[in-house]
Amino acid sequence: MTDLLGLQKKFILEHLREGDVAVDFTMGNGHDTVFLSKTVGGSGKVYAFDIQPDALASTEQNLIESSCPFNWHLVCASHDRADEYVKEPIKAGMFNLGYLPGANRKQLTTKRETTLPAVRKAIGMLGEDAVLCVAVYPGHEEGRLEGLELIKYFESLSRFEYGITEIRMVNSPESPFFVLIETKEKK
């Protein structure tokens, strides 16, 4: 069976290198933040966003225990405010929508009202030959609606500027899926 999380990382590694700037737009427990931090190394930068203080504490602990270089900036703010903190073009970004894994508050999820503006801004923050990965969890109502809204938006983007790929389990409509948005290289 295909490991969707592993596949996301494989696609990101085609773009992200040591010294680059990356953003974890939904830090959760920090697993993607650790991956990004180790990938960009000591000369790179990683920004990570979440609205829950528990997520920042869990992520900081995860980064330290994983011996990550101190290249990270954890921000307790909504992902739709990322452009207030990140001023340079990014090479990779990750969204894992839904709720904080392991949390007792599963009713606290990402919302369409902030996710779509956050994804639009994230795409605008991408540099040349960069990638944004958006993981969608349609197994709950807000996640299903979030996914529908995002797909509609992605369909409106120019194929001459972006390569957009959707990867999902065809025979499991409530399973998570992800979308890759890759910027085209300038010639």
C-alpha positions as CSV (number, residue, x, y, z in Angstrom):
1,M,0.0,0.0,0.0
2,T,1.3,3.5,-0.8
3,D,2.4,5.6,2.1
4,L,0.9,9.0,1.3
5,L,3.0,10.8,3.9
6,G,6.2,9.3,2.5
7,L,5.1,10.2,-1.0
8,Q,4.6,13.8,0.0
9,K,8.1,14.0,1.4
10,K,9.5,12.4,-1.8
11,F,8.0,15.2,-3.9
12,I,9.2,17.9,-1.6
13,L,12.7,16.5,-1.7
14,E,12.7,17.1,-5.5
15,H,12.7,20.8,-4.7
16,L,14.0,21.5,-1.2
17,R,17.8,21.7,-0.5
18,E,20.1,22.7,2.3
19,G,20.0,26.4,2.8
20,D,16.5,26.9,1.5
21,V,13.5,28.4,3.3
22,A,10.4,26.2,4.1
23,V,7.1,26.7,5.9
24,D,5.0,24.2,7.9
25,F,1.7,26.1,7.7
26,T,0.0,23.7,10.2
27,M,2.6,22.5,12.6
28,G,0.5,20.1,14.7
29,N,3.0,18.0,16.6
30,G,5.9,19.1,14.5
31,H,6.6,16.0,12.4
32,D,6.7,18.0,9.2
33,T,8.6,20.8,10.9
34,V,11.3,18.2,11.9
35,F,11.5,16.9,8.3
36,L,11.8,20.4,6.9
37,S,14.3,21.5,9.5
38,K,16.6,18.5,8.8
39,T,16.3,18.9,5.1
40,V,17.3,22.6,4.9
41,G,20.0,22.2,7.6
42,G,21.8,24.8,9.7
43,S,22.0,27.3,6.8
44,G,18.3,27.1,6.0
45,K,15.2,28.4,7.7
46,V,11.9,26.9,8.7
47,Y,8.8,28.7,9.9
48,A,5.9,26.8,11.5
49,F,2.4,28.1,12.3
50,D,-0.4,26.9,14.6
51,I,-3.0,28.6,16.7
52,Q,-2.7,26.2,19.6
53,P,0.0,26.7,22.2
54,D,0.0,22.9,22.8
55,A,1.1,22.5,19.2
56,L,4.1,24.9,19.7
57,A,5.1,23.1,22.9
58,S,4.9,19.7,21.3
59,T,6.7,20.8,18.2
60,E,9.5,22.5,20.1
61,Q,10.0,19.3,22.2
62,N,10.0,17.2,19.0
63,L,12.6,19.4,17.3
64,I,14.9,19.3,20.3
65,E,14.6,15.6,20.8
66,S,15.2,15.0,17.1
67,S,18.4,17.0,17.3
68,C,17.3,19.5,14.6
69,P,19.5,22.5,13.9
70,F,18.2,25.7,15.5
71,N,16.9,27.0,12.2
72,W,13.2,27.1,13.1
73,H,10.8,29.8,14.1
74,L,7.6,28.7,15.8
75,V,4.7,31.1,15.5
76,C,1.5,31.0,17.5
77,A,-0.7,32.5,14.7
78,S,-3.1,31.3,12.1
79,H,-1.6,30.1,8.8
80,D,-3.4,32.8,6.9
81,R,-1.0,35.3,8.6
82,A,2.2,33.6,7.4
83,D,3.0,36.4,5.0
84,E,3.4,38.8,8.0
85,Y,6.3,36.7,9.3
86,V,7.9,35.2,6.2
87,K,9.4,37.8,4.0
88,E,11.6,35.7,1.6
89,P,10.4,33.4,-1.2
90,I,10.0,29.8,0.0
91,K,11.1,26.7,-1.7
92,A,8.6,24.3,0.0
93,G,5.5,24.5,2.1
94,M,3.3,21.9,3.8
95,F,-0.3,22.0,5.0
96,N,-1.8,19.1,6.9
97,L,-5.3,20.2,7.3
98,G,-7.8,18.8,9.9
99,Y,-7.2,18.7,13.7
100,L,-4.2,18.3,16.0
101,P,-3.3,14.6,16.0
102,G,-3.7,13.1,19.5
103,A,-5.7,16.1,20.8
104,N,-8.9,15.6,22.7
105,R,-10.4,18.6,20.8
106,K,-11.3,17.1,17.5
107,Q,-13.9,19.8,17.0
108,L,-11.1,22.3,16.6
109,T,-10.1,21.9,13.0
110,T,-8.7,24.0,10.2
111,K,-11.5,26.0,8.6
112,R,-12.2,27.1,5.1
113,E,-12.4,30.7,6.1
114,T,-8.7,30.7,6.9
115,T,-7.4,27.8,4.9
116,L,-8.2,29.2,1.4
117,P,-6.6,32.6,2.1
118,A,-3.6,30.8,3.6
119,V,-3.2,28.6,0.6
120,R,-3.5,31.5,-1.8
121,K,-0.9,33.5,0.2
122,A,1.4,30.4,0.3
123,I,1.3,30.0,-3.4
124,G,2.2,33.6,-3.8
125,M,5.2,33.1,-1.5
126,L,6.6,30.2,-3.6
127,G,9.9,31.0,-5.3
128,E,11.0,29.5,-8.6
129,D,11.0,25.7,-8.9
130,A,9.2,25.4,-5.5
131,V,6.5,23.1,-4.2
132,L,3.5,23.4,-1.9
133,C,1.9,20.2,-0.5
134,V,-1.6,20.4,0.8
135,A,-2.9,17.3,2.6
136,V,-6.8,17.2,2.9
137,Y,-8.8,15.0,5.3
138,P,-12.3,14.6,3.9
139,G,-13.4,12.1,6.6
140,H,-15.2,14.9,8.5
141,E,-17.6,17.5,7.2
142,E,-15.3,20.6,7.4
143,G,-12.5,18.6,5.8
144,R,-14.8,17.5,3.0
145,L,-15.9,21.1,2.3
146,E,-12.3,22.4,2.7
147,G,-11.2,19.9,0.1
148,L,-14.0,20.8,-2.4
149,E,-13.2,24.5,-2.1
150,L,-9.5,24.0,-2.5
151,I,-9.9,21.8,-5.6
152,K,-12.1,24.4,-7.2
153,Y,-9.5,27.1,-6.5
154,F,-6.6,24.9,-7.8
155,E,-8.6,24.3,-11.0
156,S,-8.6,28.1,-11.6
157,L,-4.8,28.5,-11.6
158,S,-2.9,28.8,-14.8
159,R,-1.2,25.6,-16.1
160,F,1.5,27.8,-17.6
161,E,2.5,29.0,-14.1
162,Y,1.8,26.0,-11.9
163,G,1.9,22.2,-12.2
164,I,-0.9,20.9,-9.9
165,T,-1.2,17.2,-9.1
166,E,-3.8,15.5,-6.9
167,I,-3.0,12.2,-5.4
168,R,-5.8,10.1,-3.7
169,M,-7.0,6.6,-3.1
170,V,-9.7,6.3,-5.8
171,N,-11.5,3.4,-4.0
172,S,-11.6,5.2,-0.6
173,P,-13.3,8.6,-1.0
174,E,-13.0,9.5,2.7
175,S,-9.3,8.8,2.9
176,P,-6.8,11.7,3.1
177,F,-5.4,13.0,-0.2
178,F,-2.9,15.6,-1.1
179,V,-2.4,18.2,-3.8
180,L,1.1,19.3,-5.0
181,I,1.4,22.8,-6.4
182,E,4.7,23.2,-8.2
183,T,6.0,26.4,-9.7
184,K,7.5,26.3,-13.1
185,E,11.0,27.3,-13.7
186,K,11.5,30.6,-15.5
187,K,13.3,30.2,-18.9
